[in-house]
Amino acid sequence: MEEKYVVIYKAFKDLEDDNYLYKKGDTYPREGLKPTKKRIAELSSKKNKIGEVLIEAVKVEKEDKE
């Protein structure tokens, strides 16, 4: 299983991604971005500038490539 994240807060600009606007329901990170584990931990907790949990992990089944 692969772990991805979904935005659960109404919307936020990621200060470490050129102020990219993520909206509720968006997948985090957007394609082409590789955030650090520290950044994911910040956004997954209230230890960020907004003070709210912004993203949460979702489990994604990897497709078998035949």
Order of alpha helices (4+ residues) and beta strands (2+ residues): beta-beta-beta-beta-alpha-beta
